[in-house]
Amino acid sequence: MTKPQPSVKPRRASIGRRPGADPASTWVRQAETLELPAKASIYTARLTIDVTPALRGRIKVAAFRRNLTAADMLRELLEREYPEDAS
């Protein structure tokens, strides 16, 4: 007759630390602590316009020739056309 084997409980595998109640909020808070570039803190509103592909190409070429991004060039143009002190 063989001796009965002692009962061995299987070990539970550790799966790591449990996330907080709202991981998305933690992620957003981390992003808020990052330092934004100067432009990002100044320009916070997005403006979308529809232009023809040809006009878009001309804008991009003009910006490239001036060593600017299209966004920077258009911001300068809009600031000249619509200055803050104008009524």
N, CA, C and O atoms as a GROMACS GRO file, in nm:
protein
  348
    1MET      N    1   0.084  -0.117   0.000
    1MET     CA    2   0.000   0.000   0.000
    1MET      C    3   0.089   0.124   0.000
    1MET      O    4   0.187   0.132   0.074
    2THR      N    5   0.052   0.221  -0.085
    2THR     CA    6   0.134   0.342  -0.094
    2THR      C    7   0.081   0.447   0.001
    2THR      O    8  -0.037   0.454   0.035
    3LYS      N    9   0.176   0.527   0.041
    3LYS     CA   10   0.142   0.637   0.130
    3LYS      C   11   0.070   0.747   0.053
    3LYS      O   12   0.114   0.780  -0.057
    4PRO      N   13  -0.038   0.805   0.106
    4PRO     CA   14  -0.105   0.915   0.035
    4PRO      C   15  -0.013   1.038   0.031
    4PRO      O   16   0.054   1.072   0.129
    5GLN      N   17  -0.011   1.102  -0.084
    5GLN     CA   18   0.071   1.224  -0.101
    5GLN      C   19   0.005   1.339  -0.026
    5GLN      O   20  -0.117   1.352  -0.025
    6PRO      N   21   0.088   1.423   0.038
    6PRO     CA   22   0.029   1.539   0.105
    6PRO      C   23  -0.032   1.634   0.003
    6PRO      O   24   0.017   1.647  -0.109
    7SER      N   25  -0.138   1.699   0.042
    7SER     CA   26  -0.206   1.792  -0.047
    7SER      C   27  -0.118   1.916  -0.068
    7SER      O   28  -0.079   1.982   0.029
    8VAL      N   29  -0.089   1.946  -0.192
    8VAL     CA   30  -0.006   2.063  -0.225
    8VAL      C   31  -0.094   2.162  -0.299
    8VAL      O   32  -0.153   2.131  -0.402
    9LYS      N   33  -0.100   2.283  -0.243
    9LYS     CA   34  -0.178   2.387  -0.309
    9LYS      C   35  -0.093   2.448  -0.422
    9LYS      O   36   0.025   2.476  -0.402
   10PRO      N   37  -0.151   2.467  -0.535
   10PRO     CA   38  -0.074   2.529  -0.644
   10PRO      C   39  -0.044   2.674  -0.608
   10PRO      O   40  -0.126   2.744  -0.548
   11ARG      N   41   0.075   2.717  -0.647
   11ARG     CA   42   0.112   2.858  -0.619
   11ARG      C   43   0.039   2.949  -0.717
   11ARG      O   44   0.022   2.916  -0.834
   12ARG      N   45  -0.001   3.062  -0.666
   12ARG     CA   46  -0.067   3.160  -0.751
   12ARG      C   47   0.040   3.246  -0.817
   12ARG      O   48   0.133   3.292  -0.750
   13ALA      N   49   0.028   3.266  -0.943
   13ALA     CA   50   0.124   3.349  -1.015
   13ALA      C   51   0.094   3.495  -0.988
   13ALA      O   52  -0.022   3.537  -0.989
   14SER      N   53   0.198   3.571  -0.965
   14SER     CA   54   0.181   3.714  -0.945
   14SER      C   55   0.161   3.780  -1.081
   14SER      O   56   0.236   3.753  -1.175
   15ILE      N   57   0.062   3.866  -1.092
   15ILE     CA   58   0.036   3.931  -1.220
   15ILE      C   59   0.074   4.079  -1.216
   15ILE      O   60   0.040   4.153  -1.309
   16GLY      N   61   0.141   4.122  -1.116
   16GLY     CA   62   0.184   4.261  -1.109
   16GLY      C   63   0.090   4.346  -1.027
   16GLY      O   64  -0.009   4.298  -0.970
   17ARG      N   65   0.125   4.472  -1.022
   17ARG     CA   66   0.047   4.567  -0.945
   17ARG      C   67  -0.086   4.595  -1.009
   17ARG      O   68  -0.096   4.605  -1.132
   18ARG      N   69  -0.185   4.609  -0.930
   18ARG     CA   70  -0.319   4.640  -0.979
   18ARG      C   71  -0.325   4.789  -1.015
   18ARG      O   72  -0.278   4.873  -0.938
   19PRO      N   73  -0.382   4.823  -1.132
   19PRO     CA   74  -0.391   4.964  -1.169
   19PRO      C   75  -0.489   5.037  -1.078
   19PRO      O   76  -0.572   4.976  -1.012
   20GLY      N   77  -0.477   5.169  -1.076
   20GLY     CA   78  -0.567   5.250  -0.996
   20GLY      C   79  -0.709   5.239  -1.048
   20GLY      O   80  -0.734   5.175  -1.149
   21ALA      N   81  -0.800   5.301  -0.979
   21ALA     CA   82  -0.941   5.292  -1.015
   21ALA      C   83  -0.967   5.347  -1.155
   21ALA      O   84  -1.054   5.296  -1.226
   22ASP      N   85  -0.893   5.451  -1.196
   22ASP     CA   86  -0.916   5.512  -1.326
   22ASP      C   87  -0.782   5.536  -1.396
   22ASP      O   88  -0.725   5.645  -1.383
   23PRO      N   89  -0.731   5.437  -1.469
   23PRO     CA   90  -0.601   5.453  -1.533
   23PRO      C   91  -0.598   5.568  -1.634
   23PRO      O   92  -0.493   5.627  -1.655
   24ALA      N   93  -0.712   5.599  -1.696
   24ALA     CA   94  -0.715   5.708  -1.793
   24ALA      C   95  -0.686   5.842  -1.724
   24ALA      O   96  -0.613   5.925  -1.779
   25SER      N   97  -0.740   5.863  -1.606
   25SER     CA   98  -0.715   5.987  -1.533
   25SER      C   99  -0.568   6.000  -1.497
   25SER      O  100  -0.511   6.109  -1.503
   26THR      N  101  -0.507   5.889  -1.459
   26THR     CA  102  -0.364   5.891  -1.427
   26THR      C  103  -0.285   5.932  -1.550
   26THR      O  104  -0.192   6.012  -1.541
   27TRP      N  105  -0.321   5.877  -1.665
   27TRP     CA  106  -0.251   5.908  -1.789
   27TRP      C  107  -0.267   6.056  -1.824
   27TRP      O  108  -0.170   6.120  -1.865
   28VAL      N  109  -0.387   6.111  -1.807
   28VAL     CA  110  -0.411   6.252  -1.838
   28VAL      C  111  -0.330   6.340  -1.743
   28VAL      O  112  -0.271   6.439  -1.785
   29ARG      N  113  -0.329   6.304  -1.614
   29ARG     CA  114  -0.252   6.384  -1.518
   29ARG      C  115  -0.105   6.383  -1.552
   29ARG      O  116  -0.038   6.485  -1.536
   30GLN      N  117  -0.052   6.272  -1.600
   30GLN     CA  118   0.089   6.265  -1.639
   30GLN      C  119   0.114   6.359  -1.756
   30GLN      O  120   0.217   6.426  -1.760
   31ALA      N  121   0.024   6.363  -1.852
   31ALA     CA  122   0.040   6.450  -1.967
   31ALA      C  123   0.036   6.597  -1.927
   31ALA      O  124   0.105   6.680  -1.986
   32GLU      N  125  -0.046   6.630  -1.826
   32GLU     CA  126  -0.056   6.769  -1.781
   32GLU      C  127   0.072   6.817  -1.716
   32GLU      O  128   0.100   6.937  -1.717
   33THR      N  129   0.150   6.728  -1.661
   33THR     CA  130   0.274   6.769  -1.595
   33THR      C  131   0.389   6.788  -1.692
   33THR      O  132   0.492   6.844  -1.655
   34LEU      N  133   0.373   6.742  -1.817
   34LEU     CA  134   0.477   6.760  -1.917
   34LEU      C  135   0.486   6.907  -1.955
   34LEU      O  136   0.385   6.977  -1.960
   35GLU      N  137   0.607   6.953  -1.982
   35GLU     CA  138   0.626   7.091  -2.022
   35GLU      C  139   0.598   7.102  -2.171
   35GLU      O  140   0.660   7.032  -2.252
   36LEU      N  141   0.506   7.190  -2.208
   36LEU     CA  142   0.470   7.208  -2.348
   36LEU      C  143   0.565   7.307  -2.414
   36LEU      O  144   0.615   7.397  -2.347
   37PRO      N  145   0.588   7.293  -2.542
   37PRO     CA  146   0.668   7.393  -2.612
   37PRO      C  147   0.598   7.528  -2.608
   37PRO      O  148   0.477   7.534  -2.588
   38ALA      N  149   0.674   7.634  -2.626
   38ALA     CA  150   0.618   7.769  -2.616
   38ALA      C  151   0.500   7.788  -2.712
   38ALA      O  152   0.399   7.847  -2.674
   39LYS      N  153   0.512   7.740  -2.834
   39LYS     CA  154   0.405   7.757  -2.932
   39LYS      C  155   0.277   7.687  -2.886
   39LYS      O  156   0.168   7.741  -2.903
   40ALA      N  157   0.290   7.570  -2.829
   40ALA     CA  158   0.172   7.495  -2.787
   40ALA      C  159   0.097   7.569  -2.678
   40ALA      O  160  -0.026   7.560  -2.671
   41SER      N  161   0.167   7.641  -2.591
   41SER     CA  162   0.099   7.713  -2.484
   41SER      C  163   0.034   7.841  -2.536
   41SER      O  164  -0.060   7.892  -2.475
   42ILE      N  165   0.083   7.893  -2.649
   42ILE     CA  166   0.026   8.015  -2.706
   42ILE      C  167  -0.091   7.982  -2.798
   42ILE      O  168  -0.197   8.043  -2.787
   43TYR      N  169  -0.071   7.886  -2.887
   43TYR     CA  170  -0.172   7.851  -2.987
   43TYR      C  171  -0.250   7.730  -2.939
   43TYR      O  172  -0.204   7.616  -2.951
   44THR      N  173  -0.367   7.755  -2.885
   44THR     CA  174  -0.444   7.644  -2.829
   44THR      C  175  -0.573   7.616  -2.905
   44THR      O  176  -0.639   7.517  -2.877
   45ALA      N  177  -0.609   7.701  -3.000
   45ALA     CA  178  -0.731   7.678  -3.077
   45ALA      C  179  -0.693   7.630  -3.216
   45ALA      O  180  -0.596   7.678  -3.276
   46ARG      N  181  -0.768   7.534  -3.267
   46ARG     CA  182  -0.741   7.480  -3.400
   46ARG      C  183  -0.843   7.537  -3.498
   46ARG      O  184  -0.962   7.546  -3.467
   47LEU      N  185  -0.795   7.575  -3.615
   47LEU     CA  186  -0.880   7.631  -3.720
   47LEU      C  187  -0.864   7.541  -3.842
   47LEU      O  188  -0.753   7.517  -3.888
   48THR      N  189  -0.975   7.494  -3.894
   48THR     CA  190  -0.971   7.407  -4.011
   48THR      C  191  -1.043   7.475  -4.126
   48THR      O  192  -1.157   7.520  -4.111
   49ILE      N  193  -0.975   7.483  -4.240
   49ILE     CA  194  -1.038   7.540  -4.358
   49ILE      C  195  -1.019   7.442  -4.474
   49ILE      O  196  -0.925   7.363  -4.475
   50ASP      N  197  -1.109   7.449  -4.570
   50ASP     CA  198  -1.098   7.367  -4.690
   50ASP      C  199  -1.037   7.452  -4.801
   50ASP      O  200  -1.084   7.562  -4.830
   51VAL      N  201  -0.931   7.401  -4.862
   51VAL     CA  202  -0.868   7.467  -4.975
   51VAL      C  203  -0.849   7.364  -5.085
   51VAL      O  204  -0.854   7.243  -5.061
   52THR      N  205  -0.828   7.412  -5.205
   52THR     CA  206  -0.803   7.320  -5.315
   52THR      C  207  -0.664   7.259  -5.299
   52THR      O  208  -0.577   7.318  -5.234
   53PRO      N  209  -0.642   7.144  -5.356
   53PRO     CA  210  -0.508   7.084  -5.350
   53PRO      C  211  -0.402   7.176  -5.411
   53PRO      O  212  -0.288   7.179  -5.364
   54ALA      N  213  -0.438   7.250  -5.515
   54ALA     CA  214  -0.343   7.341  -5.578
   54ALA      C  215  -0.302   7.453  -5.482
   54ALA      O  216  -0.184   7.487  -5.472
   55LEU      N  217  -0.401   7.511  -5.412
   55LEU     CA  218  -0.370   7.618  -5.316
   55LEU      C  219  -0.286   7.564  -5.201
   55LEU      O  220  -0.191   7.628  -5.157
   56ARG      N  221  -0.321   7.447  -5.153
   56ARG     CA  222  -0.241   7.385  -5.046
   56ARG      C  223  -0.097   7.368  -5.090
   56ARG      O  224  -0.004   7.393  -5.013
   57GLY      N  225  -0.078   7.324  -5.213
   57GLY     CA  226   0.058   7.308  -5.265
   57GLY      C  227   0.131   7.441  -5.271
   57GLY      O  228   0.249   7.448  -5.234
   58ARG      N  229   0.065   7.548  -5.318
   58ARG     CA  230   0.129   7.680  -5.324
   58ARG      C  231   0.165   7.730  -5.186
   58ARG      O  232   0.271   7.789  -5.167
   59ILE      N  233   0.079   7.707  -5.088
   59ILE     CA  234   0.108   7.749  -4.950
   59ILE      C  235   0.231   7.675  -4.898
   59ILE      O  236   0.320   7.737  -4.839
   60LYS      N  237   0.237   7.545  -4.919
   60LYS     CA  238   0.349   7.466  -4.869
   60LYS      C  239   0.480   7.505  -4.937
   60LYS      O  240   0.584   7.509  -4.872
   61VAL      N  241   0.476   7.533  -5.067
   61VAL     CA  242   0.596   7.574  -5.139
   61VAL      C  243   0.643   7.711  -5.088
   61VAL      O  244   0.762   7.732  -5.065
   62ALA      N  245   0.548   7.804  -5.071
   62ALA     CA  246   0.584   7.936  -5.021
   62ALA      C  247   0.645   7.927  -4.881
   62ALA      O  248   0.743   7.996  -4.852
   63ALA      N  249   0.589   7.845  -4.796
   63ALA     CA  250   0.643   7.829  -4.660
   63ALA      C  251   0.783   7.768  -4.666
   63ALA      O  252   0.872   7.812  -4.593
   64PHE      N  253   0.803   7.668  -4.751
   64PHE     CA  254   0.934   7.604  -4.763
   64PHE      C  255   1.038   7.704  -4.809
   64PHE      O  256   1.149   7.707  -4.756
   65ARG      N  257   1.004   7.787  -4.908
   65ARG     CA  258   1.098   7.889  -4.958
   65ARG      C  259   1.135   7.990  -4.852
   65ARG      O  260   1.244   8.047  -4.854
   66ARG      N  261   1.045   8.014  -4.758
   66ARG     CA  262   1.072   8.109  -4.648
   66ARG      C  263   1.130   8.041  -4.525
   66ARG      O  264   1.152   8.104  -4.422
   67ASN      N  265   1.155   7.910  -4.538
   67ASN     CA  266   1.211   7.831  -4.428
   67ASN      C  267   1.118   7.834  -4.305
   67ASN      O  268   1.164   7.845  -4.191
   68LEU      N  269   0.989   7.824  -4.330
   68LEU     CA  270   0.887   7.823  -4.225
   68LEU      C  271   0.800   7.700  -4.244
   68LEU      O  272   0.799   7.638  -4.350
   69THR      N  273   0.726   7.667  -4.140
   69THR     CA  274   0.621   7.568  -4.158
   69THR      C  275   0.500   7.642  -4.214
   69THR      O  276   0.487   7.764  -4.197
   70ALA      N  277   0.412   7.570  -4.280
   70ALA     CA  278   0.292   7.632  -4.334
   70ALA      C  279   0.210   7.695  -4.221
   70ALA      O  280   0.153   7.802  -4.237
   71ALA      N  281   0.204   7.627  -4.106
   71ALA     CA  282   0.127   7.680  -3.992
   71ALA      C  283   0.185   7.812  -3.943
   71ALA      O  284   0.112   7.908  -3.919
   72ASP      N  285   0.318   7.818  -3.929
   72ASP     CA  286   0.381   7.943  -3.883
   72ASP      C  287   0.358   8.056  -3.984
   72ASP      O  288   0.327   8.168  -3.945
   73MET      N  289   0.373   8.025  -4.112
   73MET     CA  290   0.353   8.128  -4.214
   73MET      C  291   0.209   8.178  -4.213
   73MET      O  292   0.186   8.299  -4.223
   74LEU      N  293   0.112   8.088  -4.200
   74LEU     CA  294  -0.028   8.130  -4.199
   74LEU      C  295  -0.062   8.207  -4.071
   74LEU      O  296  -0.143   8.300  -4.075
   75ARG      N  297   0.000   8.170  -3.958
   75ARG     CA  298  -0.023   8.248  -3.835
   75ARG      C  299   0.026   8.390  -3.852
   75ARG      O  300  -0.043   8.485  -3.813
   76GLU      N  301   0.144   8.407  -3.912
   76GLU     CA  302   0.198   8.542  -3.936
   76GLU      C  303   0.105   8.621  -4.028
   76GLU      O  304   0.077   8.738  -4.003
   77LEU      N  305   0.057   8.557  -4.134
   77LEU     CA  306  -0.033   8.622  -4.228
   77LEU      C  307  -0.162   8.666  -4.158
   77LEU      O  308  -0.208   8.779  -4.177
   78LEU      N  309  -0.218   8.578  -4.077
   78LEU     CA  310  -0.342   8.612  -4.006
   78LEU      C  311  -0.319   8.722  -3.903
   78LEU      O  312  -0.405   8.808  -3.884
   79GLU      N  313  -0.204   8.721  -3.837
   79GLU     CA  314  -0.173   8.828  -3.740
   79GLU      C  315  -0.161   8.962  -3.810
   79GLU      O  316  -0.207   9.064  -3.757
   80ARG      N  317  -0.099   8.965  -3.929
   80ARG     CA  318  -0.086   9.090  -4.006
   80ARG      C  319  -0.223   9.139  -4.051
   80ARG      O  320  -0.253   9.258  -4.043
   81GLU      N  321  -0.306   9.047  -4.098
   81GLU     CA  322  -0.436   9.084  -4.151
   81GLU      C  323  -0.537   9.122  -4.041
   81GLU      O  324  -0.623   9.207  -4.061
   82TYR      N  325  -0.525   9.057  -3.926
   82TYR     CA  326  -0.618   9.079  -3.816
   82TYR      C  327  -0.542   9.107  -3.686
   82TYR      O  328  -0.540   9.024  -3.596
   83PRO      N  329  -0.479   9.226  -3.677
   83PRO     CA  330  -0.403   9.257  -3.555
   83PRO      C  331  -0.496   9.271  -3.435
   83PRO      O  332  -0.614   9.301  -3.449
   84GLU      N  333  -0.440   9.249  -3.316
   84GLU     CA  334  -0.520   9.256  -3.193
   84GLU      C  335  -0.582   9.392  -3.168
   84GLU      O  336  -0.695   9.400  -3.122
   85ASP      N  337  -0.510   9.499  -3.198
   85ASP     CA  338  -0.559   9.634  -3.166
   85ASP      C  339  -0.658   9.688  -3.269
   85ASP      O  340  -0.715   9.795  -3.248
   86ALA      N  341  -0.681   9.617  -3.378
   86ALA     CA  342  -0.778   9.662  -3.479
   86ALA      C  343  -0.920   9.635  -3.432
   86ALA      O  344  -0.947   9.537  -3.363
   87SER      N  345  -1.010   9.723  -3.471
   87SER     CA  346  -1.151   9.705  -3.434
   87SER      C  347  -1.234   9.668  -3.552
   87SER      O  348  -1.355   9.649  -3.538
   0.00000   0.00000   0.00000
